[in-house]
């Protein structure tokens, strides 16, 4: 039995290729449902597909190494020739595949180390595969172990506690410099990706009053509908500036949108109420001279980048502790895998004992033809209990020793003592619903 991981991510493939191989949930369901549908049973007995904006990975279990078949499978699902993406793939097997999934789930393999979204994405990948009945004991245990390790990494270390993106850092700065973010009027200038990330981060920090100002109302509406915010256009920017406690700007405009004169006019209408401006746009949206106005605090990319580097450094400092946690979880999973190797032997021991019990029970019944049904049931229950108790000690010892270096020796001795021949478990295909 082998565990496979076939995939590509932000370090091995350009974004154009990652987009082509990205899989929606509907496509994943359809792909998983193909297992076992052909005339010949698939070599894969378990399969889970993980697809995010930065990675597409296939985790599979088979009795033989079959990366080429996985490549063909991915090619068929996306309608892209294998030679267009094969050189960008990584192919990991057995414990290397296991360790990779643990690193992914803990956020150690992410573009931004420690990012929290991947934990939910791994959990969702497991749910989708369960829905299509393509998960067996091995991948179910593997993903559960990885998810548990990822949760421990985030609760027992600070790997995810410091802001690790400019947008989340902007939200963190806003929360820190205002009295109550839940009562503050927040203006978001722009409606692109960075703006949405900022809105998301602000909502998580308790922000209630958010106004999105954008060049086109349609784009602003798309953002505000997702996050229950208000929207307006640039024509109302001056009014928005007057009402704002915090303004985060992230447009793609080629010139400044908030001039010194605009800011000074807005402050004249605000008495001495402070204004926090956070400019995360390149080129800058806010005239840097605005920082000279009384009661105005201006943060730009340079000041935020210094804080971001500090936050990332703090996250990196947590990596050794995260790896210690993952090593503990890896050891538990490795012990589980080794225990699986003795299960066929234990099954053979029990089956052999049951055959002997049945034969002796039937021989006894032939010698005692006058037994009542109740008496026969009592005798059968007694023989079943005897077999169970006699096998308990040796099977328990086999399970205990399964993860030790002496496991093969114990297995060989058990087969000799119980007169069992070596058997190899055959692959079982998984049929779709």
C-alpha positions, 0 to 999 in steps of 0.5 A: 500500500502506497500513499501518493501526493501529486501536485503543483503550487506557487513555487513550481508553476506560474499562475497561468498554469495554476488557473488552468488546473484549478478545480471548482467543487463541482468539478472535484465532485465529478472527478471523484465520481469517476473512480470505479466507473470504468470497465476495469477497476481503478488502481486507486482505492482512495482519492482526495483532491485539494484545490486552492488558488495556489495549489492543486494536489491529488492524494491517493492510495494504491497497492502500487506506485502509479503517478503516471495514472494520476497525471492522466487522471488530472489531464482527463479532468481538465482537458489539458495534455500531460506534457503541458504540466508534467514538468511543474509537478511534484511527486511525493510518496508514502511518508514524504507525502504525509509530511507534505500534507502536514506542512500544508495544513499547518500553513508552512507551505503557504505563500504567506506562512501560517495563513489560516485559510488552508486549514479550512480548505483541507477540511473541505477537501476531505468532506468532498471526498467523503461525499463521493465515497472515495475516502477509506481508512488511510486517507481519512486518518491521514487528513484527520491527523493533518487537520489536528496538527494544523489546529494544534499549530495555530492554538499552541503557537503564534504562527497565525497570530500576527498580521501577515498581509498588507491588508490584514496589517492595515486592519490591525493598525486601524484597530490599534489606533482608534478607541473602538473599531466597532463604533468607527466609521471606516471608508475603503477607497477602492474595490479590488482584491486588497480592498476586499481583504481589508474589509474581511479583516476589519469585519473579523475585528468587529468593524460595523460601519464600512463604506466602500468608495469606488470609481464605478458603483457596480464594482463597489456593490459586488464587494459590499453585498458580500460583506454587508457594507455601504457603497458610493462613487468617487464623486462623494469622496470629499463627503466620505472623508469628512465622516471617516474615522479611518480611511484605507486606500488601495486603488490602482489610480495612477495619481493621488486621489486625496490631495493636501487641500482635500484633506485640509478642507475635510479636517476643517469640518471635523473640529479636532476629531482625529483621522487615520489614513492608511495608504496601501496603494502603489502608486500612492493614493494620498498626498504624503504632505497630508501627514503634516495636518493636525490630528491626522495620522498617515501610514503608507506602504513603507511604514506598513512594510516594516511592521509586516516584516516584523510580523513575518519574522515573528511567525518564522520564529514559531516554525521550529515549535510548529515542526515539533508539534507536527513531528508528534502527529507524524509519529502517531500516524506512522504508528497507525500505518504500521498497525495496518500491516498486522491487520491482515495477519490478525484477520487470518488468525481469527478466520483460521480459529473460526474454521477450527471452532466451527468444525469442532462444534459441528462434530460435538453436535453430531455426538449429542443429537438430543441437545435442545436449541438452547443447549446448542446455543450455550455450547456455541457461545462458550466456544466463541468466548474461548476462541476470543479469549485465547486470541486476545493476548497474541493479537494484542501483542501484535498490535503493540509491536506493530510500530516497533523494529521487531514487527516483521519478526513477530509477524513471521513467528505468529504465522509459523505458530498458527500455521498461516501462509503469507497473503497479500491484500488485493486492491479494492476499487471504489465505486461512485454513488 
